[in-house]
Amino acid sequence: MHPQKFGAIAQLVEQRTENPCVPGSIPGGTTIESESSDSLFLFHTKRLFDRILITLFVAMKLKPAIILENQDSLMEELKFHCRDNQVFILCDTNTAQQCLEILLADFQSFCEPEILEVDAGESSKSMEVASHLWTHLLECGATRKAIIINLGGGVVTDLGGFVASTYKRGIRFINVPTSLMAMIDASLGGKTGLDHEKVKNAIGTFALPEAVLIFPEFLNSLPKDEIISGYAEMLKHAIIKDARYWDELTLLKEIELPDDECIEKSVRIKESIIEHDLQEIAERALLNFGHSIGHAIESCFLDEETAISHGQCVAFGMMVETAIAAEMSLITENEASQIISTLSHYYNTNGVALPSFDRIAPFLKNDKKNSLNELKMSLPIKIGEAKFGIVVEIKTAELCYEKWRLSTIV
Ligand SMILES: NC(=O)c1ccc[n+]([C@@H]2O[C@H](COP(=O)([O-])OP(=O)(O)OC[C@H]3O[C@@H](n4cnc5c(N)ncnc54)[C@H](O)[C@@H]3O)[C@@H](O)[C@H]2O)c1
């Protein structure tokens, strides 16, 4: 934003904080009349104005993720944020083995971090584990100046972000994502969360990390299945925002480790969507494409032994939601079948006992995006463009889900 414009807005906010009825003008915009008798109009204008300002201020705090080419630059960044502070590194059993050493090699030269380790897997996104971490922080005498480095996949960044944003009313945290899913999605945008009563991300906060430091070399130890899982969110970015990126990503016969350029493309697509809408009042909902159905499927597996990845569920969700878009004539049959056939080529359902619609329906209705009996979804209208807030009738969702589910049974 132009500094002069920002200065003028800040001045006006100051006046308004001291005296909410003070007249003023939005630079380059509407003038708010001091003598207006229409106090209701004034009240609503002020509320709208305040909302715009809050959005602007929140948006300005969103710092773009930094993609680092080598270990030295990663350590430089960490040094900058952590020097002279109490540092905690949260990792899971896998990232403790595969990634921690890279960090610790240099870390100990400038501070002695405390390591917090949780079990790998979705089950760690629980109140019980969060409570255990809060206790540990208290026992270690963590003050409000302490900082947590979340070194791991989406489970660690969601859990660590939640614990940090609630401990002593919020301490700082940095995300150092180590899975593809976390690099291009989970670590960005300040959504933190725990699962509760089998509902995915039922408890959570919006809290921005102080920095997101992406070091793609961590991906070298990531299992292939996890690459495939993260790739689903990259495909989602392409479907909702960038048709050329879709062409690029779908050139592969088989999913493989994406290069740094693709990682950066996805990171910037996500950032460009959330920078104006951190609290998901509007446009950020686009990123939920595939997640209404996807989360509902994932929720059915939360308590089961069968492992199913988040990305796999999102891919299944994108297939069904694309079919819903076609059923509602929002996208052409041709484009819809291009999306569905490509996704089903990469993400097959072999060995997955897909739940019936009756089993996913309670989770769909519990979805944060829905109200009462109305389903609200983000759906593609063509490859590279999507719309959010589309009302979908339950019977349309059921029809498309069951049609897809039956088509997967050979
Ligand atoms: N907050 C958000 O905006 C957001 C967005 C997308 C997903 N999520 C959440 O993220 C989670 C999924 O993330 P995920 O797929 O990263 O899952 P994850 O954190 O469970 O990681 C997947 C597996 O890979 C292992 N792993 C991670 N990095 C590794 C590395 N470098 N080497 C070896 N093993 C490594 C982990 O230990 C784990 O076993 C879900 O809970 C989902 O709800 C959140």
The ligand as an ORCA input file, in Angstrom:
! r2SCAN-3c Opt
* xyz 0 1
  N      -4.065    -25.534      8.523
  C      -4.285    -25.705      7.257
  O      -4.566    -24.753      6.522
  C      -4.191    -27.084      6.671
  C      -4.187    -27.258      5.275
  C      -4.024    -28.547      4.766
  C      -3.893    -29.623      5.624
  N      -3.925    -29.405      6.972
  C      -3.782    -30.539      7.899
  O      -2.501    -31.138      7.703
  C      -2.565    -32.515      8.029
  C      -1.991    -33.301      6.889
  O      -0.653    -32.876      6.681
  P       0.480    -33.900      6.234
  O       0.006    -34.586      5.024
  O       1.759    -33.185      6.189
  O       0.438    -34.998      7.401
  P       1.488    -35.377      8.546
  O       1.903    -34.210      9.304
  O       0.870    -36.500      9.289
  O       2.735    -35.901      7.719
  C       2.609    -37.055      6.941
  C       3.653    -38.112      7.354
  O       4.908    -37.721      6.828
  C       5.883    -37.714      7.882
  N       6.861    -36.711      7.511
  C       6.700    -35.377      7.430
  N       7.797    -34.807      6.940
  C       8.695    -35.790      6.714
  C      10.000    -35.823      6.160
  N      10.610    -34.731      5.702
  N      10.619    -37.023      6.085
  C       9.992    -38.172      6.489
  N       8.753    -38.198      6.981
  C       8.108    -37.017      7.090
  C       5.087    -37.456      9.124
  O       5.770    -37.903     10.267
  C       3.828    -38.258      8.851
  O       4.045    -39.604      9.147
  C      -4.041    -32.843      8.267
  O      -4.280    -32.922      9.635
  C      -4.765    -31.655      7.666
  O      -5.992    -31.421      8.297
  C      -4.068    -28.181      7.498
*
